[in-house]
Amino acid sequence: METYKDVLSGKCPFGGDRVGGALASPPTLEEWYPDRLRVETLHQNGPQANPLGAEFDYRAAFAALDYDELKRDIKQFLTSSVAWWPSDYGNYGPQMIRMAWHSAGTYRIADGRGGAGQGLQRFAPISSWWDNGNTDKSRRLLWPIKQKYGAALSWADLMVLTGTCALEIMNFPTYGFAGGREDAWEADNATYWGPELWDPTNVKSFDEMVNRDKRWRGQNGDPDYDLENPLAASHQSLIYVNPEGPYANGDPMGSARDIRVTFTRMAMNDEETVALIAGGHAFGKSHGMVKADKIGPPPEIAPIEAMGLGWHNPVGTGAAENTMTNGIEGSWTPDPTTWDNSYLENLFKHEWKQTRSPAGALQWEPVDADAPKTPDAHIPGKSHPLMMMTSDIALKTDPVYRAICEKFLSDFDYFTLQFSKAWYKLTHRDMGPKERYVGPETKIEDDLLWQDPIPPVDHPLVDEADIAALKAEILASGLSVSDLAFTAFASASTYRNSDKRGGANGARLALAPQSGWTVNRRTLPVIERLRAIMADFNGKASGGKKVSLADLIVLGGCAAVEEAAKAAGAATTVPFVPGRMDTTDALTDADSFEWLKPLVDGFRNYVDPSFAEITRGRVSPEQVFLDKANLLALTAPEWVVLTGGLRALDLNHDGSRHGIFTDRVGVLTNDFFTVLTSMDYEWKKADEAGTTFTLDAREGGGTTFTATRCDLVFGSNAQLRAITEIYAGSDGQDRFMRDFVKVWHKVMMLDRYDVKRNDAGMTKAA
């Protein structure tokens, strides 16, 4: 049979007898042009990647499965053991708590990214971080359960539920569990996890990926010691902090500083931080029996025959008493599979001295040789000294943490409750409002401040006649089309799809801190006037009917868009779905909402005055604009058309003319696109840094328009320009108006999990 090699040996005149690459072999665009704006990241995890199809309703599927049977299956598995990866102490519970904790623990409050919500622990880079060593084994152990329940049980839900069940079988009373986390189907290739790099092809010890050399300002203990935004973890490839202390130096007070920064960035206060550390370390053990340089590569770069499993350990069976994970060896308590207070009791009762694990990691053991021992996890009759990490000793050293520990020591029931609530927060923080929770243990009757509660609807909603009358009254109030649209967009665009926070529901635009943001100053007189309209309507309406300020803000924007479309010669109805409610200051965690304040909001042509200083030239305004579009769950076409429409509506935060490429301001035209693509003009820098620009006529000269980088990006970036040209075409106006109204409605409804969405992305009352 003739082979490809035979054909080549015939010296075909076309040559080509060498193959040097295939699809996506480097160098790719990222290597050729590392500073290019990666617009394609808006389309990650798209429908083409989803094997279940757009019609599959995961929430309904999860709700329909036998939840009690699922928990029984999980709990039965937890007290089993398999030969290829034996359970410690005959109980997989502690191992599964770690898996769930590390899945959820990537969450960070600065941009809402990370967390357990999409099961991203299954994919690189997270799957192959040093801190996730052997979590691949945990998921493979769970495969029979995942296989049994199929598509009705996501990996994201299974990992968290297994960790929760693990707590329950070890006599811990959990606070509850909510399902509804839908899996991602591809790796996250966009989230910024830090500036540090490591070369996996040259790594001799996979702990070399654990470094912190670029994310911190100053040294631990300096007055200006600070972690770069939006990061939370103290080191690259760690979930929280280095358990050996900053710089692996065994300094408990330095460790406490890192713990406070890191856990605060992960949305935990001091009490929640202590509860999570002390509660989590009541179970299981750490593994450090083999030096790191003997361990094989992580899953993402393991050999193909490993079938996705990494960290091959060549010593003994590579598991059980020879297990290597983070390098620290031992357990914190004498009974590692039972919920009790012995972790804190031992931490405070004994003095601790530094020692080294068999792998060489720095750890602590009791000074007193007669202190309680902990049993070997696999060898009957064998015992070991108790172990503490530097990050444990930190709880005893830091005065604030110490006081909390002492409170937990004196009141075990209180400690139990706080750990229960902190675990619930840890594993649900990125799920958004309670309307997204599914299952019989959801605890939806509780209002927890971190859930950003909004009072339920307690009155009849406005009907079509009321809506029409309110629109007319709003438009007759003296408020401009631009100001009305600006206020509605300011309210809705706080939404973050990463953790489902923000949005127009609740009218938090009228509350601190949002009401005080510089970018929102234009909204203040509008909100004052809308409050008066609301009071008038609610005072006159019969049958208890009311309209909320949240609904009025959105309705005013919808009315403004309709007026702008009418001025452009098109009668357009903008969808409006009532049912938003107004929340209160007492139900708003102002400190956590401050993290939603934009550094750049290109939609309103806003760049924080300190932007250049904060970013040190490493990030451009258009990159943060792209980030904002991603947080609003926009596609590239939606990003383009939304920006063009907002420019036509004159939505710049400060009333400037940047990007307002029209002499028909407030009219919903495609002028932004036609000017941006016209070769009748040339663009010139208006400042040396290249942050603002002038548009000058090629013939005759003279400045016609001005712009920022957040305007020019739609003409300079090849992918965005291709879309811009569609809306600039002779047939672009109608398409622009139709698409703008659609994306406007999408943004207004992003946080409306109380309504159902149809296949077109539109909404109707639930």
C-alpha positions in Angstrom: 0.0 0.0 0.0 1.4 3.4 -0.9 2.1 5.6 2.1 2.5 9.3 2.5 6.2 8.7 2.9 6.3 6.8 -0.4 4.6 9.7 -2.2 7.1 12.1 -0.7 10.1 9.9 -1.7 9.0 10.4 -5.3 10.4 13.9 -5.1 7.1 15.6 -6.0 8.1 18.8 -7.7 5.8 20.7 -5.3 8.0 19.6 -2.3 6.5 19.9 1.1 8.2 16.9 2.7 8.3 18.5 6.2 5.4 19.3 8.6 6.2 22.0 11.2 2.9 22.8 12.7 -0.9 22.4 12.6 -4.0 24.3 13.7 -3.1 26.7 16.5 0.6 25.8 16.6 2.7 28.7 17.7 3.4 31.4 16.8 -0.2 32.4 17.0 -1.6 36.0 17.0 -0.7 36.2 20.7 3.0 35.6 19.9 3.0 37.8 16.8 1.1 40.7 18.3 1.0 40.3 22.1 -0.6 43.8 22.6 -3.5 43.3 20.2 -7.0 43.7 21.6 -8.4 40.2 22.0 -12.0 40.9 21.0 -12.5 37.2 20.4 -12.5 36.6 24.2 -16.1 38.0 24.2 -17.1 34.7 22.5 -15.5 32.2 24.9 -17.7 29.3 25.9 -20.0 30.0 23.1 -22.9 27.8 22.0 -20.8 26.0 19.5 -18.7 24.5 22.4 -21.8 23.3 24.3 -22.6 19.6 23.5 -26.0 19.9 25.2 -27.4 22.5 22.8 -29.1 25.8 23.4 -32.5 24.1 24.1 -31.2 22.2 27.2 -32.5 23.7 30.4 -30.0 22.7 33.1 -31.9 24.3 36.0 -35.0 22.3 35.1 -33.0 19.2 34.7 -31.3 19.6 38.1 -34.6 20.4 39.8 -36.1 17.2 38.3 -33.4 14.7 39.5 -33.8 12.7 42.7 -31.9 15.0 45.1 -32.2 12.7 48.1 -30.8 9.8 46.0 -28.0 11.9 44.7 -26.9 12.8 48.3 -27.1 9.2 49.4 -24.9 8.2 46.4 -22.4 10.8 47.3 -22.3 9.9 51.0 -22.0 6.2 50.3 -19.0 7.0 48.0 -17.3 9.2 50.6 -16.8 6.3 53.0 -15.4 4.0 50.4 -11.9 3.5 49.0 -10.5 2.4 45.7 -7.1 0.9 45.1 -5.7 3.4 42.6 -6.3 6.3 45.0 -7.1 5.1 48.5 -9.0 7.3 50.9 -7.3 8.8 53.9 -8.7 7.3 57.1 -11.2 5.4 55.0 -13.0 8.7 54.2 -12.8 10.8 51.0 -14.6 13.6 52.8 -11.6 15.8 53.6 -10.2 15.4 50.1 -13.5 16.4 48.6 -13.8 19.4 51.0 -10.5 20.6 49.6 -11.7 20.1 46.0 -14.8 22.1 46.6 -13.0 24.8 48.6 -10.4 25.3 45.8 -13.1 25.4 43.2 -15.0 28.2 45.0 -11.9 29.9 46.4 -10.8 31.4 43.1 -13.5 34.0 43.5 -12.4 37.6 43.9 -14.5 40.6 44.6 -12.7 43.1 42.4 -14.2 41.8 39.2 -16.3 39.0 40.3 -14.4 36.4 38.4 -13.4 33.0 39.6 -15.5 30.8 41.9 -17.2 27.5 41.5 -19.9 28.6 39.1 -18.7 27.0 35.9 -16.6 24.1 37.1 -13.5 25.7 35.7 -11.3 23.6 38.0 -11.6 21.1 35.2 -9.6 23.2 32.7 -6.3 25.0 32.5 -4.8 27.1 33.9 -6.7 26.4 37.2 -6.6 22.6 36.8 -2.8 22.6 36.7 -2.0 25.1 39.4 0.4 23.9 42.2 -2.3 24.5 44.8 -4.7 22.2 42.9 -2.4 19.2 43.0 -4.4 16.0 42.9 -7.8 17.6 42.6 -7.8 15.7 39.3 -7.9 12.5 41.3 -10.9 13.8 43.3 -12.9 14.5 40.1 -12.0 11.1 38.6 -13.2 9.4 41.8 -16.5 11.2 41.4 -16.9 10.2 37.7 -19.3 7.2 38.4 -21.7 9.6 40.1 -21.4 12.2 37.4 -21.9 9.4 34.8 -25.0 8.1 36.6 -26.8 11.5 36.6 -25.5 12.7 33.3 -26.4 16.1 32.0 -28.8 16.7 34.9 -25.8 17.2 37.2 -23.1 19.6 36.3 -19.5 19.2 37.5 -19.8 22.6 39.1 -22.7 21.6 41.3 -21.3 18.1 41.9 -18.0 19.4 43.3 -19.7 21.8 45.7 -22.4 19.4 46.8 -19.8 16.7 47.4 -17.8 19.0 49.6 -21.0 19.9 51.5 -22.0 16.2 51.9 -18.5 15.5 53.2 -19.0 18.0 56.0 -22.3 16.4 56.8 -20.9 12.8 57.1 -18.3 14.1 59.6 -21.1 15.4 61.8 -21.0 19.0 60.7 -24.4 20.8 60.4 -24.3 22.6 57.0 -26.3 25.7 56.2 -27.7 24.5 53.0 -27.0 24.0 49.3 -28.2 25.5 46.1 -27.8 24.0 42.7 -28.0 25.7 39.3 -24.3 26.1 38.4 -23.9 25.5 34.6 -20.6 24.0 33.4 -18.3 25.8 31.1 -17.2 23.8 28.1 -13.8 25.3 27.4 -10.8 26.7 29.2 -11.0 30.3 30.4 -8.3 32.0 28.2 -9.1 35.5 29.3 -9.1 36.0 33.1 -6.1 37.8 34.4 -4.5 35.7 37.1 -1.4 37.7 37.6 1.7 38.9 35.8 4.1 36.2 36.8 5.2 33.7 34.2 6.8 30.2 34.4 8.1 28.0 31.7 6.6 24.5 32.0 9.0 23.1 29.5 11.9 23.9 31.8 10.4 23.3 35.1 12.4 20.9 37.3 10.1 21.3 40.3 6.5 22.2 39.7 6.5 24.4 42.8 8.5 26.9 40.6 5.1 28.1 39.3 4.4 29.4 42.8 5.8 32.9 42.8 4.8 36.4 43.8 7.5 38.6 42.4 5.3 41.0 40.4 1.9 41.2 42.0 2.9 43.0 45.2 4.1 46.5 45.9 6.7 46.6 48.6 7.6 43.9 51.1 5.4 42.2 53.7 5.4 44.6 56.6 5.9 47.8 54.6 3.4 50.6 55.2 2.5 50.6 51.5 2.4 46.8 51.1 -0.3 46.2 48.5 -1.6 43.5 46.2 -2.3 44.4 42.6 -5.9 44.6 41.4 -8.0 42.6 40.5 -6.0 39.8 42.0 -6.8 38.1 45.3 -4.4 35.2 45.7 -1.0 36.1 47.3 0.9 34.0 44.8 0.6 32.8 41.2 -0.9 29.3 41.1 -2.2 29.4 44.7 -5.8 29.7 45.8 -5.1 31.8 48.9 -1.7 32.2 50.6 1.5 30.3 50.8 1.0 28.0 53.9 4.7 28.2 54.7 4.4 32.0 55.0 5.2 34.8 52.7 8.4 34.0 50.7 8.1 30.5 52.5 9.9 32.2 55.4 7.8 30.8 58.3 6.8 34.2 59.6 3.3 33.9 61.2 2.7 37.7 61.5 3.7 38.1 57.8 1.4 35.3 57.0 -1.5 37.0 58.8 -0.9 40.1 56.7 -1.2 38.1 53.5 -4.2 36.2 54.8 -6.1 39.4 55.6 -5.4 40.9 52.2 -6.2 37.7 50.3 -9.4 36.8 52.2 -10.7 40.3 52.1 -10.2 40.3 48.3 -12.2 37.1 48.3 -15.1 38.9 50.0 -14.5 37.5 53.5 -14.3 39.6 56.7 -12.0 38.6 59.6 -14.5 36.4 61.4 -15.4 34.6 58.2 -11.7 34.2 57.5 -10.9 32.6 60.8 -14.0 30.4 60.6 -13.0 29.0 57.2 -9.4 28.3 58.1 -10.2 26.8 61.5 -13.2 25.0 60.3 -11.5 23.6 57.2 -8.5 22.4 59.1 -10.6 20.4 61.5 -10.7 17.8 58.8 -8.2 15.6 56.9 -4.5 16.1 56.4 -1.9 17.7 54.2 0.4 15.6 52.0 4.2 16.0 51.7 6.0 12.7 51.6 7.9 13.1 48.4 10.1 16.0 47.2 8.6 18.1 44.5 11.3 17.5 42.0 10.3 13.9 41.8 6.7 14.7 40.8 5.6 14.7 37.2 4.0 17.6 35.3 0.5 18.9 36.0 -2.5 17.6 34.0 -2.3 20.1 31.2 1.2 19.1 30.1 1.2 15.5 31.3 1.9 12.8 28.6 -1.0 11.7 26.5 -1.1 8.2 28.1 -1.8 9.8 31.5 -5.3 10.6 30.1 -5.6 13.9 31.8 -4.2 13.0 35.1 -1.1 14.8 36.3 1.4 15.0 39.1 2.6 11.4 38.6 4.4 10.3 41.8 6.9 7.5 41.2 7.4 6.6 44.8 5.7 3.4 45.9 2.1 3.4 44.6 2.2 7.1 44.2 -0.7 7.4 46.7 -1.7 6.5 50.2 1.2 6.8 52.6 3.4 8.1 49.7 1.1 10.9 48.6 2.5 14.3 47.7 0.3 17.3 47.2 1.5 20.7 48.6 4.6 19.4 50.4 3.4 19.8 54.0 2.8 16.5 55.8 0.4 15.7 58.6 -2.9 16.4 60.3 -4.1 19.2 62.5 -6.2 17.0 64.9 -6.3 13.6 66.6 -9.6 12.8 64.8 -9.4 14.1 61.3 -12.8 12.8 60.2 -15.0 14.3 63.0 -16.2 17.9 63.5 -14.9 19.1 66.8 -13.0 22.0 68.3 -9.7 20.2 68.7 -8.0 22.3 66.0 -8.3 25.5 68.0 -7.8 23.7 71.3 -4.5 22.2 70.1 -3.4 25.4 68.4 -3.8 27.4 71.7 -2.9 24.8 74.2 0.5 23.9 72.8 3.7 25.8 71.9 4.8 25.0 68.4 8.3 24.7 66.9 9.3 24.8 63.2 10.3 21.6 61.5 10.4 20.2 58.0 8.3 17.7 56.2 9.8 14.7 54.3 9.3 16.9 51.1 11.3 19.7 52.8 8.4 22.1 53.4 8.5 24.3 56.5 5.8 23.3 59.0 5.3 23.2 62.8 4.9 20.5 65.5 4.2 20.7 69.2 7.2 21.4 71.5 5.7 19.0 74.0 6.5 15.4 73.0 3.6 14.2 75.0 1.1 16.3 73.0 -1.8 14.3 71.4 -0.8 12.4 68.3 -2.7 12.0 65.0 -3.2 8.6 63.4 -1.5 7.6 60.1 -4.1 7.9 57.3 -3.3 4.4 56.0 -1.1 2.3 58.3 -3.0 0.9 61.3 -1.3 1.5 64.7 1.1 4.2 63.4 0.8 7.7 64.7 2.5 11.1 64.1 2.9 14.4 65.8 0.2 17.0 65.1 1.0 19.5 62.4 0.3 23.2 61.9 1.2 25.4 59.0 2.6 28.9 59.3 -0.8 30.2 58.2 -2.3 28.4 61.2 0.1 29.9 63.7 -0.8 33.2 62.1 -4.3 32.9 63.7 -2.7 32.7 67.1 -0.2 35.6 66.4 -2.4 38.3 64.9 -4.3 40.0 67.7 -7.6 40.4 65.8 -7.6 36.8 64.6 -6.5 35.6 68.0 -9.5 37.3 69.6 -11.9 35.6 67.2 -10.3 32.3 67.8 -10.7 32.7 71.6 -14.4 33.5 71.0 -14.8 30.4 68.9 -12.9 28.4 71.6 -15.3 29.6 74.3 -18.5 29.0 72.2 -18.3 26.0 70.0 -21.9 26.4 68.9 -21.2 29.9 67.7 -18.1 28.7 65.9 -20.1 26.0 64.2 -22.7 28.4 63.0 -20.1 30.9 61.7 -18.2 28.2 59.8 -21.5 26.9 58.4 -22.5 30.3 57.1 -19.0 31.1 55.8 -18.8 27.8 53.9 -22.2 28.6 52.4 -21.0 32.0 51.4 -17.7 30.6 50.0 -19.5 28.1 47.8 -22.4 30.4 46.7 -20.8 33.8 46.5 -20.6 33.9 42.7 -24.1 32.6 42.1 -25.9 35.9 42.2 -29.4 36.5 43.5 -31.4 33.8 45.2 -33.7 33.5 42.1 -30.9 31.6 40.5 -30.8 29.0 43.3 -32.3 25.5 42.6 -33.0 22.6 44.9 -34.7 21.7 48.2 -31.9 23.0 50.4 -31.6 26.5 49.0 -32.3 28.6 52.1 -34.0 31.2 50.0 -36.0 32.4 53.0 -32.9 34.0 54.5 -31.6 37.5 53.4 -27.9 37.4 53.6 -26.2 40.8 53.0 -23.6 39.3 50.6 -26.5 38.1 48.4 -27.5 41.8 47.7 -31.1 41.2 48.7 -34.0 43.1 47.1 -37.4 43.1 48.7 -39.9 40.9 46.9 -42.7 42.4 44.8 -45.6 43.1 47.3 -48.0 45.1 45.1 -49.8 44.9 41.7 -47.5 46.0 38.8 -48.2 48.7 36.3 -50.1 47.6 33.2 -49.7 48.7 29.5 -52.0 51.7 30.0 -50.0 52.8 33.1 -46.7 52.3 31.2 -47.9 54.5 28.3 -49.1 57.2 30.7 -45.8 57.1 32.7 -43.8 57.4 29.5 -45.7 60.5 28.5 -45.3 62.0 31.9 -41.5 61.3 32.0 -41.0 62.8 28.5 -43.0 65.9 29.5 -41.1 66.4 32.7 -38.3 68.5 31.2 -35.7 65.7 31.4 -33.8 65.3 28.2 -33.7 62.2 26.1 -29.9 62.0 26.8 -30.2 62.3 30.5 -33.0 59.7 30.7 -31.0 57.2 28.7 -27.8 58.0 30.6 -29.5 57.3 33.9 -31.1 54.0 32.8 -27.8 52.8 31.4 -25.9 53.9 34.5 -28.2 51.8 36.6 -28.3 48.7 34.5 -24.6 48.7 33.4 -23.3 48.0 36.9 -24.2 44.4 36.2 -21.3 41.8 36.3 -22.0 38.5 34.6 -19.0 37.1 36.4 -20.8 37.0 39.8 -24.3 38.2 38.8 -24.0 41.3 40.9 -25.2 44.8 40.1 -27.9 45.8 37.5 -30.9 48.0 37.6 -33.1 46.0 39.9 -33.0 47.5 43.4 -32.3 51.0 42.2 -29.0 51.0 44.0 -28.0 53.8 41.6 -29.9 56.1 44.1 -28.0 54.7 47.1 -24.4 55.0 48.4 -21.9 54.3 47.1 -23.2 54.4 43.5 -24.9 57.8 43.9 -21.5 59.3 44.8 -19.5 58.0 41.9 -18.1 60.7 39.6 -19.3 58.8 36.5 -22.9 58.9 37.8 -23.2 62.7 38.5 -25.5 63.2 35.6 -28.1 60.9 37.2 -28.7 62.9 40.4 -31.3 65.4 39.1 -32.9 62.7 37.0 -33.4 60.5 40.0 -34.8 63.4 42.0 -37.4 64.1 39.3 -38.3 60.4 38.8 -38.9 60.1 42.6 -41.5 62.9 42.3 -43.2 61.1 39.4 -43.2 57.9 41.4 -44.7 59.5 44.5 -47.4 61.1 42.4 -48.3 57.9 40.6 -48.3 55.8 43.8 -50.4 58.3 45.6 -53.1 58.3 43.0 -53.1 54.6 41.8 -55.9 52.5 43.0 -55.9 48.9 44.2 -52.5 49.1 45.8 -50.8 49.4 42.4 -47.3 50.9 42.6 -44.3 51.7 40.4 -40.8 51.4 41.8 -38.0 53.9 41.2 -36.0 51.0 39.7 -38.7 50.4 37.1 -39.1 54.2 36.5 -35.4 54.6 35.8 -35.5 51.8 33.2 -38.8 53.0 31.8 -37.4 56.5 31.3 -34.5 55.1 29.3 -36.8 53.1 27.2 -39.0 56.1 26.5 -35.9 58.1 25.6 -34.7 55.5 23.1 -38.1 55.5 21.5 -38.0 59.3 21.1 -34.6 59.2 19.6 -35.8 56.5 17.1 -38.8 58.6 16.3 -36.6 61.6 15.6 -34.6 59.4 13.2 -37.8 58.6 11.3 -38.6 55.2 12.7 -41.5 54.3 15.1 -39.9 51.8 17.5 -41.3 50.2 20.6 -38.6 49.3 23.2 -39.6 46.3 25.4 -40.2 47.0 29.0 -40.9 44.4 31.7 -42.0 45.8 35.1 -41.3 44.1 38.4 -38.2 45.6 39.8 -38.2 46.6 43.4 -36.3 49.3 45.4 -33.8 48.1 48.0 -32.5 50.0 51.0 -29.3 51.2 52.5 -29.7 48.5 55.2 -29.8 45.8 52.5 -26.8 47.2 50.7 -23.2 46.3 51.5 -21.7 49.6 50.5 -18.1 48.5 51.0 -18.5 45.5 48.6 -20.5 47.5 46.1 -17.6 50.0 45.9 -15.7 47.3 44.0 -18.2 47.7 41.1 -17.1 51.3 40.5 -15.6 51.4 37.0 -12.1 52.4 36.3 -13.0 52.7 32.7 -16.5 52.8 31.3 -16.0 53.3 27.5 -19.8 53.2 27.0 -20.0 56.6 28.7 -16.5 57.6 27.7 -15.3 57.6 31.2 -11.7 57.0 32.3 -10.7 57.5 36.0 -8.3 60.5 36.3 -5.9 58.2 38.1 -5.9 55.6 35.4 -2.4 56.2 34.0 -0.9 56.1 37.5 -2.8 53.0 38.6 -2.1 51.0 35.5 1.5 52.2 35.0 1.1 51.9 31.3 0.5 48.2 31.4 -3.2 48.4 30.5 -4.9 50.6 27.9 -8.4 52.1 28.3 -9.7 50.0 25.5 -8.6 46.8 27.2 -10.6 47.7 30.3 -13.5 48.7 27.9 -13.3 45.2 26.5 -13.3 43.9 30.1 -16.5 45.9 30.8 -18.2 44.5 27.6 -17.3 41.0 28.8 -18.8 41.7 32.3 -22.0 42.8 30.5 -22.1 39.5 28.6 -21.9 41.2 25.3 -20.8 39.8 22.0 -18.6 41.8 19.7 -21.5 42.9 17.5 -23.5 43.9 20.6 -20.5 45.8 22.0 -20.2 47.8 18.7 -23.8 48.6 18.2 -24.4 49.5 21.8 -21.5 52.0 21.8 -22.6 53.6 18.6 -26.1 54.1 19.8 -25.0 55.5 23.1 -22.8 58.0 21.3 -25.8 59.0 19.2 -27.8 59.5 22.4 -25.0 61.7 23.8 -24.2 59.6 26.8 -20.8 60.8 27.7 -20.5 61.0 31.5 -19.3 64.7 31.5 -21.2 66.1 28.5 -18.1 66.2 26.4 -18.2 65.9 22.6 -15.8 63.0 22.3 -17.2 60.4 20.0 -20.3 62.3 19.2 -19.8 62.1 15.5 -23.0 63.8 14.4 -24.8 67.1 14.2 -28.1 65.4 15.1 -27.4 64.8 18.7 -30.1 62.7 20.5 -31.3 61.2 17.2 -30.8 57.4 16.9 -28.7 57.4 13.7 -25.7 55.4 12.5 -23.6 58.5 12.1 -21.0 57.2 14.6 -20.2 54.4 12.2 -20.3 56.3 8.9 -17.9 59.0 10.3 -15.6 56.4 11.9 -15.1 54.6 8.6 -14.9 57.6 6.3 -11.7 58.4 4.6 -12.7 62.1 4.3 -11.1 62.6 7.6 -7.8 61.8 9.4 -7.2 61.3 13.0 -4.5 63.2 15.0 -3.3 63.0 18.6 -4.6 65.8 20.7 -2.1 65.0 23.5 1.3 63.4 23.7 0.0 60.3 25.5 -2.5 59.6 22.8 -5.6 59.6 25.0 -7.6 62.1 23.0 -7.7 62.8 19.3 -9.1 65.2 16.7 -10.8 64.3 13.4 -9.7 66.8 10.7 -11.0 67.1 7.2 -8.4 65.9 4.7 -9.4 68.7 2.3 -9.6 72.2 3.8 -8.4 71.1 7.2 -10.1 72.1 10.4 -11.2 69.9 13.3 -14.6 68.4 12.9 -14.9 66.0 15.8 -12.9 64.8 18.8 -12.5 61.3 20.2 -10.9 59.1 22.8 -9.3 55.7 22.5 -12.6 54.2 23.5 -14.0 55.7 20.2 -11.2 55.0 17.9 -10.9 51.3 18.8 -14.0 50.6 16.7 -12.1 51.7 13.6 -8.6 50.6 14.5 -9.2 47.0 15.6 -9.7 44.8 12.6 -12.5 42.6 14.1 -14.4 45.6 15.5 -14.0 47.6 12.2 -15.5 44.7 10.3 -18.6 45.0 12.4 -18.5 48.8 12.3 -18.5 48.7 8.5 -21.8 46.7 8.5 -23.5 49.4 10.4 -21.9 52.1 8.3 -23.2 50.7 5.0 -25.9 52.2 3.0 -28.2 49.6 4.4 -26.9 49.9 7.9 -29.4 52.3 9.5 -32.3 49.9 9.9 -30.1 47.1 11.1 -28.4 49.4 13.5 -31.7 50.6 15.0 -33.1 47.1 15.3 -29.9 45.7 16.8 -29.5 48.6 19.2 -33.0 48.3 20.6 -32.4 44.5 21.1 -29.1 45.0 23.0 -30.5 47.9 25.0 -33.2 45.6 26.3 -30.7 42.9 27.0 -28.7 45.2 29.2 -31.8 46.4 31.0 -32.7 42.9 31.8 -29.4 41.3 32.6 -30.2 41.0 36.3 -33.9 40.0 35.9 -33.6 36.4 37.1 -37.2 36.6 38.1 -38.3 36.5 34.5 -38.0 33.9 31.8 -35.9 34.3 28.7 -36.9 33.0 25.3 -34.5 31.8 22.6 -34.2 35.3 21.1 -32.8 36.6 24.4 -35.9 38.7 25.1 -38.0 38.3 28.2 -41.4 38.0 29.6 -42.9 37.9 33.0 -42.3 34.7 34.9 
